């Protein structure tokens, strides 16, 4: 059963587990579970996704309970007034705060985007990053005598595909567990040492002005026991309230 973290007469939000697809895709023909269908069955009514989370990312995922509500919430996203907050565990000691303004070329899939414009100009993309915690493991890896990690707060101002992952990689602080834009040597060590096999990116918070009540809404998703246990091992605070 999916964890529902917000619900009213127009919208419902879940804490999507890492590894769960939002909806059916011919790119993953063998998958049998999808957040949209699972939530529909759980609530006994149709739901309409209004934004997306990458498959390996966990956290706040918002759905509308009608096509009209979906249309109106989509407009809120288009207007750029939704504030998204993520936490990412990255390689190295990240800077205290840094604003990345780096256009990103759209990543096209060979199958799904077969007829898309292959020469489309890079799209503007901005993300604010704040380093919350740092840790060092005195274990040599490759040419380095120790392993460094940072926990980074991420506020994307635009919504490009893999934006946070690509911007952090641009800073030379790739997210642990990122097989597309990360450090495979670090990823394998992390899996072996901590026993966690996932992208360490968490969509922790979504803030917006409700399109009908005009009230400010804040939706939060927990990090989960695995992440909190890891934080404890790294000497960081280890309760959910420490990361809200």
ABEGO torsion letter per residue (X at the ends): XBBBABBBAABBBBBBBBGBBABBBAABAABABBAAAAAAAAAGBBBBBABBBBAABBEBBBBBABAAAAAAAAAAAAAGABBBBBBBBBBEBBBABBBBBBBBBBBBBAAAAAABBAABBBBBBBBBBBBABBBBBBBBBEABABBBBBBBBBBBABBBBGAAAAAAAAAGBBBBGBAAABBAAAAAAAAAAAGBBBBBBBBABBBBBBAAAGBBBBBBBBAEAAAAAAAAAAGBBABAAAAX
